[in-house]
Amino acid sequence: MASIAKSIDPENNPTLTEVLEQIVLLPETVHLAVRYTSIELVGEMSEVIDRNPCMLDPVLNFLMKGLREKPLASVAAKAIHSICSVCRDHMAQHFQGDLSHAFVVWLVLFKHTNPIVENGQTHPCQKVIQEIWPVLSETLNAHQNDNRIVERCCRCLRFAVRCVGKGSASLLQPLVTQMVSVYQVYPHSCFLYLGSILVDEYGMEEGCRQGLLDMLQALCMPTFQLLEQPNGLRNHPDTVDDLFRLVTRFVQRSPFTLVNSSIIVHIIQCAIASTTLDHRDANCSVMKFIRDLIHTGVTNDHEDDFEVRKRLIGQVMEQHGQQLVTQLINTCCFCLPPYTLPDVAEVLWEIMVFDRPTFCRWLETALKGLPKETAGGALTVTHKQLTDFHKQVTSAEECKQVCWAIREFTRLYR
């Protein structure tokens, strides 16, 4: 039927509508080959759907299920493309009052479309993205105070950028400009996440680095204001998570650009304050940022900018190292749940790899500042236990040894 569907006159054959109605009711338990052929047939029946717009909803729902399964994603995307082309007027009316449905269609198309593009060829989705960008831009402006709609716009843009890669370069400037503009008034954390995708895609492009740094600086100011409010970190863990996901991408793609900027001092101060947050994802992102940042001072020592990176990280550690180590030791003992300790151990290990003698002094100072007695006067930790812990950590030859030492030591305070 799929091979002859286009040859049948849909106007004079009501049976086709009945066939379509039955196809979209097929359960997901039928054989994969049957579902594949059924989806293919639905795509060929786009003219039937155009003459029966009441079928648009059930057809799209049927095809969406196929998009979520890898063996069916390609044929489902092709079917949706065919329906969008033939049923253009009905699709426009259909989506006018239901933005969420439009977002889902665009999102799944970008997410599951993965054609092979040879060198020099234009990605087939590039034109599509350029055409829908004005719609997404207008939607962001019109609904900028609606977190649900803004988040769906950002998800759609995220998959669009991932889909075409460098082919989305023409959108970079207008997209970043609008993100920053809306974020100043409505700091939706999804803009930070979208920013991390842009840095991941374009951060290694020399001509894009300064623009991306300007974006980061513009996004950081309202973010810091939000997080500095009373209980700001605890009330906005998603913002913490997405902020440090963004700056970590910068460390991975263009460490010199970030470390050599004026914003790095404020980011590090925010990171140190955020180490106390006992939110799994947010704390993990914070620790990963600190670890990766310090690691740039020892990794890729064959590259031309290694000595500059090492010097800049040295300056960062000279300024913030003692505060960071003291904060980490205190948060381990009094704030963080045990499952976060491996991440803390990795940060301490990186500091020690970068400069072991200085780390030994910082750790000694941090341990001296810990309370030795409870409020009631009971002994919490002995001098020997402190010196044993210091020796175990500073003589460790593997990160896991640091983690074991921290686990044992923090039990004294729990």
Sequence and secondary structure as in RCSB ss.txt:
>XXXX:A:sequence
MASIAKSIDPENNPTLTEVLEQIVLLPETVHLAVRYTSIELVGEMSEVIDRNPCMLDPVLNFLMKGLREKPLASV
AAKAIHSICSVCRDHMAQHFQGDLSHAFVVWLVLFKHTNPIVENGQTHPCQKVIQEIWPVLSETLNAHQNDNRIV
ERCCRCLRFAVRCVGKGSASLLQPLVTQMVSVYQVYPHSCFLYLGSILVDEYGMEEGCRQGLLDMLQALCMPTFQ
LLEQPNGLRNHPDTVDDLFRLVTRFVQRSPFTLVNSSIIVHIIQCAIASTTLDHRDANCSVMKFIRDLIHTGVTN
DHEDDFEVRKRLIGQVMEQHGQQLVTQLINTCCFCLPPYTLPDVAEVLWEIMVFDRPTFCRWLETALKGLPKETA
GGALTVTHKQLTDFHKQVTSAEECKQVCWAIREFTRLYR
>XXXX:A:secstr
 TTTGGGS GGG THHHHHHHHHTT  TTS HHHHHHHHHHHHHTHHHHHH GGGHHHHHHHHHHHHTSHHHHHH
HHHHHHHHHHHTHHHHHHHHHT HHHHHHHHHHHHHH      TT   TTHHHHHHHHHHHHHHHHHTTT HHHH
HHHHHHHHHHHHHHGGGGHHHHHHHHHHHHHHHHHS  THHHHHHHHHHHHHTT GGGHHHHHHHHHHHHHHHHH
HHTSTTHHHH HHHHHHHHHHHHHHHHH HHHHHTSTTHHHHHHHHHHHTT   HHHHHHHHHHHHHHHHTTTS 
TTSTTHHHHHHHHHHHHHHHHHHHHHHHHHHHHHT  GGGHHHHHHHHHHHHHH HHHHHHHHHHHHHTS SB T
TS B   HHHHHHHHHHHHT SSHHHHHHHHHHHHGGG 
